Amino acid sequence: MHSFTLRFVARRGGHASGTGTQPERGLAPDATLLHTIQEPDSGCVAACVDFVQFVNGDVWYSGDQQSLVTEAGVQAGIRAASIHLQGVLARSDAATVLAQLARVHADVVEPMTNHRFGPSGFYNGVTNVAVRLERAYERDGFHGVELLLRSGRASG
């Protein structure tokens, strides 16, 4: 597992909060992770997994109406990051694209708040493109990065 989003459900009338977590080396099947958070001021009555991103770029959504991450938000982030990085590739090369991944969240910002996206959806979509490009590089080098961006598969 590359990363996941947890939502902490507050008592009635309180606001839910959440956290995105990306273990430093990923999380292997059957592994455990000790992670300390501060619960919401209103008291946490449940913790829900809203989103999981795997190291190969596959994703899982909870589908809960209160989710912090929605498929619409992830897809919007994927599209925006793909368009941006396709432009970088057109002006330069795959090595520059990979170098840009470190700042892709600064370069690709959600244009305006869209409640359909969930608070973290767009951000997770941008991350998804970075994860898939890094994986393409590990598998096929710079050619894999170029192929993924030029094929349009990076955009969903």
C-alpha positions as CSV (number, residue, x, y, z in Angstrom):
1,M,0.0,0.0,0.0
2,H,1.3,3.4,-0.9
3,S,-1.0,5.6,1.2
4,F,-4.4,5.8,2.7
5,T,-6.9,8.4,4.1
6,L,-8.6,7.9,7.5
7,R,-11.7,9.8,8.6
8,F,-12.5,10.3,12.2
9,V,-16.2,10.5,12.9
10,A,-17.2,12.9,15.6
11,R,-20.0,12.7,18.1
12,R,-23.4,14.0,16.8
13,G,-23.0,17.7,16.0
14,G,-19.2,17.6,15.8
15,H,-17.1,18.0,12.7
16,A,-15.3,15.0,11.3
17,S,-11.6,15.3,10.6
18,G,-9.2,13.0,8.9
19,T,-5.6,12.3,8.0
20,G,-3.7,11.1,5.0
21,T,-0.9,8.7,5.7
22,Q,1.9,7.6,3.5
23,P,4.2,5.2,5.3
24,E,7.9,5.9,4.4
25,R,8.5,2.5,2.7
26,G,4.9,1.7,1.9
27,L,2.9,-0.9,3.8
28,A,3.2,-4.6,2.8
29,P,0.3,-7.1,3.2
30,D,0.0,-8.3,6.8
31,A,2.2,-5.5,8.1
32,T,1.1,-3.3,10.9
33,L,1.5,0.4,11.4
34,L,1.5,2.3,14.6
35,H,0.3,5.9,14.0
36,T,-0.6,8.4,16.6
37,I,-3.1,11.2,15.9
38,Q,-5.0,13.7,18.0
39,E,-8.7,12.9,18.0
40,P,-11.2,15.7,17.1
41,D,-12.1,18.1,19.9
42,S,-15.7,16.8,19.7
43,G,-14.6,13.2,20.4
44,C,-14.1,10.4,17.9
45,V,-16.7,7.7,17.8
46,A,-15.3,5.8,14.8
47,A,-12.4,5.7,12.4
48,C,-13.2,4.9,8.7
49,V,-10.8,4.2,5.8
50,D,-12.0,6.4,3.0
51,F,-9.3,5.8,0.4
52,V,-6.4,3.5,-0.3
53,Q,-3.7,4.0,-3.0
54,F,-1.6,1.0,-3.9
55,V,2.0,1.2,-5.0
56,N,1.0,0.3,-8.6
57,G,-1.4,3.2,-8.7
58,D,-4.6,1.2,-8.3
59,V,-7.0,2.9,-5.8
60,W,-9.9,1.9,-3.6
61,Y,-12.8,4.2,-2.5
62,S,-15.0,3.6,0.5
63,G,-18.1,5.0,-1.3
64,D,-19.4,6.5,2.0
65,Q,-21.3,9.8,1.4
66,Q,-19.2,11.5,4.1
67,S,-15.9,10.4,2.6
68,L,-13.0,12.8,2.5
69,V,-11.9,11.4,-0.9
70,T,-14.3,10.9,-3.8
71,E,-13.7,9.3,-7.2
72,A,-14.7,12.6,-8.9
73,G,-12.0,14.5,-6.9
74,V,-9.3,11.9,-7.7
75,Q,-10.2,11.9,-11.4
76,A,-10.0,15.7,-11.5
77,G,-6.6,15.7,-9.9
78,I,-5.4,13.0,-12.3
79,R,-6.5,15.0,-15.3
80,A,-5.0,18.2,-14.0
81,A,-1.6,16.6,-13.1
82,S,-1.5,14.7,-16.4
83,I,-2.1,17.8,-18.5
84,H,0.5,19.7,-16.5
85,L,3.1,17.0,-16.8
86,Q,2.3,16.4,-20.5
87,G,3.2,20.0,-21.0
88,V,6.5,19.6,-19.1
89,L,7.3,16.6,-21.3
90,A,6.5,18.6,-24.5
91,R,8.8,21.4,-23.4
92,S,11.6,19.1,-22.1
93,D,12.1,15.4,-21.4
94,A,11.2,12.6,-19.1
95,A,14.0,13.3,-16.7
96,T,12.6,16.8,-16.2
97,V,9.1,15.3,-15.6
98,L,10.5,13.1,-12.9
99,A,12.3,16.0,-11.3
100,Q,9.0,18.0,-11.3
101,L,7.2,15.2,-9.3
102,A,8.8,16.6,-6.1
103,R,6.8,19.8,-6.6
104,V,3.8,18.6,-8.5
105,H,1.4,19.5,-5.7
106,A,2.7,23.1,-5.7
107,D,2.3,23.3,-9.5
108,V,-1.1,21.6,-9.8
109,V,-3.5,23.1,-7.3
110,E,-7.3,22.6,-7.2
111,P,-8.7,25.6,-9.1
112,M,-11.7,26.0,-6.6
113,T,-13.4,24.1,-3.9
114,N,-15.7,21.6,-5.3
115,H,-17.7,19.7,-2.7
116,R,-18.1,16.7,-5.0
117,F,-14.3,16.2,-4.8
118,G,-14.2,15.8,-1.0
119,P,-11.5,17.7,0.9
120,S,-8.7,15.4,-0.2
121,G,-9.8,13.9,-3.5
122,F,-8.0,16.3,-5.9
123,Y,-4.8,16.1,-3.9
124,N,-4.9,12.3,-4.0
125,G,-5.5,12.3,-7.7
126,V,-2.4,14.4,-8.3
127,T,-0.5,12.0,-6.1
128,N,-1.8,9.1,-8.1
129,V,-0.2,10.4,-11.3
130,A,3.1,10.8,-9.5
131,V,2.9,7.2,-8.1
132,R,2.1,5.8,-11.5
133,L,5.0,7.7,-13.2
134,E,7.5,6.6,-10.6
135,R,6.3,3.0,-11.1
136,A,6.7,3.4,-14.9
137,Y,10.2,4.7,-14.4
138,E,11.1,1.8,-12.1
139,R,9.7,-0.7,-14.6
140,D,10.8,0.8,-17.9
141,G,13.0,3.8,-17.3
142,F,12.5,7.2,-19.0
143,H,10.8,5.4,-21.9
144,G,8.1,4.2,-19.5
145,V,7.5,7.7,-18.3
146,E,7.1,9.1,-21.8
147,L,4.9,6.2,-22.9
148,L,2.5,6.6,-19.9
149,L,2.2,10.4,-20.4
150,R,1.9,10.2,-24.2
151,S,-0.5,7.3,-24.3
152,G,-3.1,9.2,-22.2
153,R,-3.2,6.4,-19.6
154,A,-1.8,8.8,-17.0
155,S,-5.1,10.7,-17.1
156,G,-7.2,7.9,-15.9
